[in-house]
């Protein structure tokens, strides 16, 4: 769930040649159930609510309470694996298509978002961190299996050495499949 200033703040951070990588506040299973039952509205929550939820373990951080759109050190000059979350990501459409989007060669949980960021860097785009501006509330859900995490991590490590820009199996492949389906109908 986006915070009430999400679109406004993402828009303020956008710039040609950059993509914006935000972060998330993890929400517990019990608080998620209250949100989904309309017992809690996060958009109406005030700082005492957030502190209470943090003390109870219902949220993992409070950084979203500090709104600092002009914070220094937002621009990353090189690829850094940390804090890459595609659940909160802003990229220009043409840049996304230039790198052929997410790579469907990744199977199961893990690191497809790091691969996308690496390929964007390889294509010459820079990362802007959206901390203290673009947080989303990540509702609890069962996680997918992490059985392929190590092989997915290894794939990104290999690609660190290659300079790869375009996804092996990306948007182009999906568009080709859609075209074939339309022809069959």
C-alpha positions, 0 to 999 in steps of 0.5 A: 500500500502506498503512503498518502504522499507516494505519487507526489514524492515519486514525481518530485524525485523523477529525473531523466537518466534516473530511476527511483528505488524506494523502500517498504515498511513491513506490516505484521500478519495481525495488523494486516488482518485489521487493515484488510477488515477495515478496522485500521486505515493506515492513511489516517494513522498518526505518529502515536499509532505508529510508535505503538505498532512498532513497540508491539512488533506490528511494523519493522521501522518508523523511517516513513514518519520522517519526510525529507524529499531533498535528503542528500546522498540520494544518487548512487554512482555505481551498482550497490546490491543493498536495499533494492525493492521492486515493490517500490520502484519508479522507472521511465517506460522507455528505460524499462523497455531498453533493458527488456524489463524483468528477466523471466530467466529467474525462477522462484523467489529472489534477485530479479529486482537486483538484476533489473537494477544492474542492467539499468546501471549497465545501460547508463542510468543512475539510481535515486534512493527514495528513502524518507519520501516514497515508503510503501506499507508491505502487507503480510503474506505468505512468502514464496519458496526461497529454494532458488535464491542461491542460484538466482543470486549466482546469476546476478553475480555472473552478470556483474562481470558481463555488462549485460543490458538486455534481459535474456527473457523479458518484455520482448518475449512476452510481446511476441507471445501475445502476438502469436496468441492474437494470430492464433485467434 
